[in-house]
Amino acid sequence: MNTLLILAAALPIVFSAGATTVGSYSGHFPLAVTQSHHFNGKHCLILTDNGRGGFPNSGYAVLSDLYNTGGGFQIIGNTLLVTLSNSSGGNQVGLVFSAPASSGFFGVGVYDDVYSGSASDVGKVVFGTKGAC
């Protein structure tokens, strides 16, 4: 009986600790791309964290300043992976962003522009504070 009381007392602590470590990545994230040949500048990444990308923190992604560009994102371990696609003149064009992720924040990462299956442009990406765009 004492063991059951101890387990019952500890259970809310376990659940609350788990709830505080899993945050939502939904929101608007400013990002700046540098060291790129064609995509330098400031952009706004909008993430909808609904778990539909196969991981608890995953879902829909779009760059608000680029027409007809959308895709998805996943937080895999402590890494953000965003893949966006757009068709241009029959060619498949994609944008990929990857950066360290922790507690709703993103570190400095990389940007890659994929054109017809090959990397055509790469750069550095710096994310700003959630909600600042």
Buried (B, 14 or more C-beta within 10 A) or exposed (E): EEEEEEEEEEEEEEEEEEEEEEBEBBBBBBBBBEEBEEBBEEBBBBBBBEEEBEBEBBBBBBBEEBEEBEBBBBBBEEBBBBBBBBEEEEEEBBBBBBBBBEEBBBBEBBBBBBEEEEEBBBBBBBBBEBEEB
